[in-house]
Amino acid sequence: MTSPASDRVFGVLGDTGDTFATHLSLKGVRIKVVQELLGHADIKTTRVYLHTSYADLQRGLNQYILSTLQQDMVKDSAEYSDE
């Protein structure tokens, strides 16, 4: 079941809906928000519209690793300064 607002706005997108969903996802918009914007009742339907390349996956993994390392460095720095 879709919402009337999403029918009006995204019903006219047609094939560009997948591009729209992918761009939102790459910009960090949560999939539940994309689902609501596209008017999908099932999250599985929304996932079909998300086209993620290997480079996107690698970039996301790298960001996660860097973030984790930075958090560990801050934690270690705080422990060192307490000594």
C-alpha positions as CSV (number, residue, x, y, z in Angstrom):
1,M,0.0,0.0,0.0
2,T,1.4,3.4,-0.9
3,S,0.6,6.8,0.5
4,P,-1.2,9.4,-1.5
5,A,1.7,11.8,-1.3
6,S,4.2,9.2,-2.6
7,D,1.8,8.3,-5.4
8,R,1.6,11.9,-6.5
9,V,5.3,12.6,-6.2
10,F,7.1,9.3,-7.0
11,G,4.4,7.7,-9.2
12,V,5.6,10.0,-12.0
13,L,9.3,9.0,-11.6
14,G,8.9,5.6,-13.2
15,D,12.3,4.2,-14.0
16,T,14.1,7.1,-12.3
17,G,12.8,5.8,-8.9
18,D,15.7,3.4,-8.7
19,T,18.2,6.2,-9.4
20,F,16.5,8.4,-6.8
21,A,16.5,5.7,-4.2
22,T,20.2,4.9,-4.9
23,H,21.2,8.5,-4.6
24,L,19.3,8.9,-1.3
25,S,21.0,5.8,0.1
26,L,24.4,6.9,-1.0
27,K,23.9,10.2,0.7
28,G,23.2,8.4,4.0
29,V,19.4,8.4,4.0
30,R,18.2,5.4,6.0
31,I,16.4,2.7,4.0
32,K,13.3,3.0,6.1
33,V,13.0,6.7,5.0
34,V,13.6,5.7,1.3
35,Q,10.9,3.1,1.7
36,E,8.4,5.6,3.0
37,L,9.3,8.1,0.3
38,L,8.8,5.5,-2.4
39,G,5.6,4.3,-0.8
40,H,6.6,0.7,-0.5
41,A,4.8,-1.5,2.1
42,D,7.7,-4.0,2.2
43,I,11.3,-3.1,2.7
44,K,12.3,-5.9,0.2
45,T,10.7,-3.9,-2.5
46,T,12.8,-0.9,-1.7
47,R,16.0,-2.9,-1.7
48,V,15.3,-3.8,-5.3
49,Y,15.6,-0.1,-6.2
50,L,18.9,0.3,-4.5
51,H,21.8,-0.2,-6.9
52,T,25.0,-0.3,-5.0
53,S,28.3,-0.9,-6.8
54,Y,31.3,-2.7,-5.5
55,A,33.1,0.7,-5.2
56,D,30.2,2.0,-3.0
57,L,30.5,-1.1,-0.7
58,Q,34.3,-0.6,-0.5
59,R,33.9,3.1,0.4
60,G,31.4,2.2,3.1
61,L,33.7,-0.4,4.5
62,N,36.6,1.9,4.5
63,Q,34.6,4.6,6.3
64,Y,33.5,2.1,8.9
65,I,37.1,0.9,9.5
66,L,38.4,4.5,9.7
67,S,35.7,5.5,12.1
68,T,36.4,2.4,14.3
69,L,40.2,3.2,14.3
70,Q,39.6,6.8,15.2
71,Q,37.3,5.8,18.1
72,D,40.0,3.3,19.3
73,M,42.7,6.0,19.1
74,V,40.6,8.4,21.1
75,K,39.9,5.8,23.7
76,D,43.6,4.8,23.9
77,S,44.6,8.5,24.1
78,A,42.2,9.1,27.0
79,E,43.5,6.0,28.9
80,Y,47.1,7.2,28.3
81,S,46.4,10.7,29.6
82,D,44.8,9.3,32.8
83,E,48.0,7.4,33.8
